[in-house]
């Protein structure tokens, strides 16, 4: 059992897990590469196990490293809490790394963060926007502190808490014959071309779970990784698309696309995700509480 593990070594270890190479970690820590390498070597020697596999100059967390990561994360945050406790300062401090899937990240998170900053005075947040699958993986790898995504990933390492919801919609080009049909039925969507987001996207998952199983014949016209490209492709007549009403609203208002009202429940939940082993320091707890109150206080629409 090692008793001489230092917070400095754990900080180096945690930083390496985020940056994947000694060079990138040394730049983030403002230390020499040799100092970072030495700190990692000392930590691995004291623990008695290598913590990373070396793969093409990258450091990939191994099984032993995965065991240590949640404990190191908690110790580093608790050490910061101790400092704050004896400073007598109740102001929220520290960096909050937030991940958000496309719709939330682009349409909702900016308003949430603006309100959070005004209500708490805390301004040190980062926001990373990607598809739901990548956001969840980064949360599992402790590269993010919290995630806001559409739907519930049901990942065994993550805790999901619903915090809001939105309405999905199906859109087509104004020149599409369906744009002039008042009562759309699902059989009218047979033999249709669809423009979908990439695998791992919440809107793609919604389409494949709710709409696709109800169609006998449909085709994927394009797969795109941005909502803007998807809307423009629909406007150009390349196919139908399913996406959030919030994301489609500007294009609907200016007439670039037309909404098809389907006889389906098009609501989906927004979920807040945290790692089940993640230590919830005062900053993280405050943001979780804020998100759970967002639904009734929301004024972004």
N, C-alpha and C positions, 0 to 999 in steps of 0.2 A: 504494500500500500504506500503510495507516495504522499508525503505530507509537505513538500516544499514547492508545490505548484503555486506560481504567482499570478496575480491579476494581469500583470504585463504579458506573461506568456499566454494567458487565455485571450487577452485582447488581440495579440498577434494571430493566434489560432483562428479566432472568429473572423478577423479581417481576411485571412487567407481563404476561408470558406466562401466569402463573398466575391473575392476578386480572382480566384482560381490560379494565379501564378504568384511567385515570390516577387517578381518585378512590380506587378500592379499593386500588390499588398504593401510593398516598401514605399511606393509613391503615395499611397493613401495614408500611411502611418508617418510619413516624413522621416523614415529611417533608411539606413543603407540596406541593400539586399543582403549583405553578409550578416547584419544585426538581426534581420527577420529570420534568416535561415538558422542562425544560432539559437534564437529563442524557441523556434519550432523543434530543433534537435534536442534542446534541453528538456522541453515538455515531453517529447516522445520517450526520451531516456528515463525520465522520472516515472512516467506512467507504465513504461515497459512494453509499449506497443507502437508501431507506426500508425499515424492517424490519416494518412493520405496514400493513395496509389499514384505513382508518377507516370503520367500518360502524355507523351509528346510535349514535354515541358509544362504541362498543366498538372495541377494537384487536384485529384479527385477524391473526395471524402470517402473513406472506406467504412467498414462496419464499426470499428472501434471509434472512429471519428464521429460517426452518427450517434453513438452512445453519449459521447462527451458534449456534443453541440448544444443540446437543450440545457444542460447543467452549466456550461460556460456562459451561455446567454443569460441565464438567471443570475448567476453570481455577479456578472458585470453590471446588470441592472440594479441588483440589490446594493452593490457597492456605491453606485450613484445615489441610491435612495438614502443610504447612511450619511453621505456627505450633505445632502439636502436637509436631512433631519436636524443635524447639528448646526446648520447655517440659519435655521429658524425661518427659512424662506418657503412659503407654501406655493409659490409660482410654479406652474408646470414647466419642466425643463427636459432637455434631451431631444433626440431626433426621432421622428415618427416616420417610418417608411411604409407608405400606403400603396397598395396595388389595386387597380380597378380594371374591370373589363370594359370593352369599347363604349357601350352606351352610357354606362355610369361615369366612366372616366371623362368622356367628352361633354355629356349633357347635364350631369348632376353634381359630380365631385367638385367642380370649381365653385359652385354656389355653397355646397356643404363646407368646404374649407374656408371660404370667406366668412361664413357665419361662425365657424369654430374659432377662427382667429379673433374675430370681434368679441366673442363671448368669453374667451379664456386669455387672450393676450399672447398665446403661444403661436409662434410663426415658423418653427423649424420642422416643416413637413416636406417630404418628397412624394411625388405622385408618379407611378409607373403605369402606363396604360398598355394593355395587350389583350389577347384573347383569354377566355376563362381558364383554359387548360394550362397555359404558361403561367398565369398568375397563381394558380393553385400550386404548381410545382415550385415556384419561387418561395411561396409561403412554407411549404414542406421543408425546403432547404434553408430556412431561416434567412433568406435574402430580403424578405419583407416582414413587417410586424403584424400587418392586418390587411385583409383584402375585401373588396366590395365587388360582388359579381352577380350576374343574372342566373337564377336557378340555384340548385343545391347539388354540389358535386358528389356528395356521399363518400368522401375520402376518409379512410379509417383514422388518419392522423389529424384531421381537421374538425373543428367544432363550427357548425353553421347556425346562425341566428337570423331569421327574417327581420328586415328593418324597413322595407318599403315594397312597392310593386309598380309595374307599369303595364301598358297595353301594347300589344303587338299589332301589326297591321300588314296587309298584303297590298302591294302597289303595282301599277302597270303604267305603260306609256299612255298619254291622252289619245294617241292614235290607235290604240288597241281596241278592237270591237267590244271587249268586255267593259271598257270605260263608260259605255252608254247603256249598260244593263243595270236596271234598278235593283232587282232582287237576284243577287248572285247565289247560285247553288253550287255545291262541290262538283257536280257532274260537268259544269261548264268549264272547270279547270282541267279536265282530262286532255291529254296530248299537249300539255303546255310546257314551255321552256322556262326554267328557273335559274336565276342568278343567285348563287349562294356564297356566304362567307366561308372562310377556310375551316378545316377540321379543328375542333377545339373552341369554336366560337359559340357563344350562348344563343345567338339568333339562328345559327345553323341547327343547333341541337333542338330548338323549339320547333323549327320546320320539320325536321326528320321525325320528331316524336308525335306532333299533333296533326300536321297537314299531310305529309307524304304517305302515311299508312292509310289514309282515306282516299287516295288516288290510285287508280288501276295503272295508269300510264302517265309518266312525267319524265322530263329530261333535264339534266343539268347543263345549262347553256355555258355558264362561266363560273369559275370559283375565284373570288376576289378577297383581298385581305384588308380592305378599307371600306367603310360605309359610304364615303363620298363617291368612290368608284362604282360601288353597287348602285347607288341612286342614279348616277349619270348613265350607267348602262341600261337601266330600266327606262329612263327618259329617252334614250336612243332607240328603244324598241327591241332590245335584245332578249327580253324575257320578263317574267314576273319576279318579285322578290318579297321576302318576309323579313321585317325588321321592326324596331321599336317606333311607335308613333312619335316619340320625342325626337328621334333622329330624323324621321321623315318629314316632320312638320314644316320646316322652311321650304322644302321642295313642293309640298302639297299646297302651301299658301301661294307660291308664285306660279303654280300651274304646270310645273315641269313633269309631275307625276300625278296619277289619280289613285285614290284609295278604293279598294274593293272590299265591301263589308260582307264578311263571311258569316254563316250561321254557326259559329263556334265561339267558345269562351277563349278569348285571346289574351287573358291576363297571365302574367308571370310574376314570380316573386324576385325581389332583390335580397341577397343574403350577405351578411357580414361573416367573414371567416377568420378564425385564429387557430394557430397550432395548439393542439390539446395539451402539449407540454410547455407552451410558451409562458414565461413568467409575466404576469400582467402588472406592470408598474403603474404608478398613479397616472402617468400620461396616457398609457394605453387604455386604462380603465375609463378615464375621462372621455376619450374619443369613442369608445364603445357605447357609453351612456349617451353621448351626444347623438350618435347614429340611431340609437333605438328611440330617441325622441324626435327624430327628423320628420317622420311621417306626418305628425299632427302640426309641426311647426313649419313645414315646407312652404316656401313662397316662390320657388323657382319657376313654376309653371305660369 
